[in-house]
Amino acid sequence: MKLKYILSGIAIVAITQNSFAQYSQDAIRFSQTVNGSTARVKAVGNAGTALGGDLSNVSGNPAGLGFFTRSEISITPEFGGAKTQATYLGQSTTADRNKFNLNNAAVVIYNQLTKPRGADKTKGWLSVNYGVAFNRTNNFYSNTAYGGNNNANSINDYYSDQAKQYGTTNGGLPQWAFEQFLINQQSNSNAAPGTQQAAIINRTGGQSAVDFSFGANYSNKLYVGLGLSFTDLRYNSSSAFYEDGNLVSPNTSYSSDFIQNQATRGTGFNAKLGVIYKPVESVRLGATFTSPTWYNIDDVYSEGIVTRLGNGNNYSDGSDNYQLNYNMRTPLKLAGGASVFIKSFGFITGDVEYVDYSSARLSSNDSYNADQIDNPDIKSLYKSAINAHIGAEARLTSFFLLRGGYGIQGDARKDNGSDIKTVSGGVGLRFGAYYVDATYAHSSGNQNIFPYDIGNNSPLAMLKNTANNGYLTLGYRF
């Protein structure tokens, strides 16, 4: 890896304390995926492991495809509204972002198996059904802004720490900070006490997958399925940290901007094995094993400092685009669930999923030693988590259904984060072969981030993230 890249010890965008290695952050960010699904499954808290007979099974538990007795197609667009309320140095700021996406589109083809004349058509292998789906598994669209008056330290203290470690003649942040008078010849901060600070972070992109699955029905009792998923990753981040204050020498005011840009692209694949068993007609027990996703990733990063002095001098330094190609393996996932059907009146469903984020791994190559910092950081900073979902559907009339659900996505971080909790509700309408489902989901979670690392005195921004999403599924059975 290039020396300048190593010198960029501050994270790509603000990140959690004691975790300032770029790729370990991305490994976890790209591992926190959620299956795209129909509005029906979104409404019941995304608890689809043991449900069966829903187009979400193409991307969720493929064994559920065995429940289909007709072919079916649907499309589910999504409207997402993300809001971040940040508190930094006693000052609160709010930023939001809205985005339309295609969350899920799927088709299942029903394929009844031929039985010999006179054979019991309710025993043995009855059907093998095939499905194809597009689903969005992660959404990175967000805006974050925070700021306040810092009387304790300055980002120049961070540049100072870097300069004392690497010197001021090797390029990158320490040299730029010295040449722009932000640190002095002794590699100490040149800022007088009291600075006004602000940060703006803009993120775009997401993860999506194209899934190919099949599910088989054995005696209307046991259902098994297998799926292959081909994934796509697009992540863009642009951040700017602003600071206004006064320099000791020369004795003048200054305004500096630390700019970072990242563009990441990747492709990968995983496999999924699922089973659903009915011990009695009203109960379904399901389980899913999802293999790790193996990614090949291209990353491009650049950074720079721009400083304007009150004496009229202006400075600007920036890096070339630092490019790196690397491989990444996300954690495997294990899920189990149960659904109870109350005749034709509806059902209750729930599931749990286990993910060990500390098992994510980056692969070294000629340009990058993943075992030097990033893989140890993944082991020490992240942990296993449980994702839990529960929901219910009530059939109020022959064509109107009411749904509700609740879900928890466990936090991958050992510190400075929280679980993401989601409350959802929706309705369904049935018109013969056609159907319409609509769902609203509200999610919330907290996170602490640090704009720069100077040890225990690093300033802290407390973020409250909320999302309000709407889903609409249009479907047809044929």
Sequence and secondary structure as in RCSB ss.txt:
>XXXX:A:sequence
MKLKYILSGIAIVAITQNSFAQYSQDAIRFSQTVNGSTARVKAVGNAGTALGGDLSNVSGNPAGLGFFTRSEISI
TPEFGGAKTQATYLGQSTTADRNKFNLNNAAVVIYNQLTKPRGADKTKGWLSVNYGVAFNRTNNFYSNTAYGGNN
NANSINDYYSDQAKQYGTTNGGLPQWAFEQFLINQQSNSNAAPGTQQAAIINRTGGQSAVDFSFGANYSNKLYVG
LGLSFTDLRYNSSSAFYEDGNLVSPNTSYSSDFIQNQATRGTGFNAKLGVIYKPVESVRLGATFTSPTWYNIDDV
YSEGIVTRLGNGNNYSDGSDNYQLNYNMRTPLKLAGGASVFIKSFGFITGDVEYVDYSSARLSSNDSYNADQIDN
PDIKSLYKSAINAHIGAEARLTSFFLLRGGYGIQGDARKDNGSDIKTVSGGVGLRFGAYYVDATYAHSSGNQNIF
PYDIGNNSPLAMLKNTANNGYLTLGYRF
>XXXX:A:secstr
  HHHHH  S SSSB TT   HHHHHHHHTT       HHHHHTTT  TTT SSGGGGTS GGGGGG SS EEEE
EEEEEEEEEEEEETTEEEEEEEEEEEEEEEEEEE  B    TT  TTSSEEEEEEEEEEEEEEE  EEEEEEEEE
SS  HHHHHHHHHHHH SSSSHHHHHHHHTTSB TTS B B S EEEEEEEEEEEEEEEEEEEEEEEETTTEEEE
EEEEEEEEEEEEEEEEEEEEEBSSS SEEEEEEEEEEEEEEEEEEEEEEEEEEEETTEEEEEEEE   EEEEEEE
EEEEEEEEETTS EEEEE   EEEEEEEE   EEEEEEEEE TTSEEEEEEEEEEEGGG EEE BTTB TTTTHH
HHHHHHB EEEEEEEEEEEE SSSEEEEEEEEEE   BSSSB  EEEEEEEEEEEETTEEEEEEEEEEEEEEEEB
SS  GGG   EEEEEEEEEEEEEEEEE 
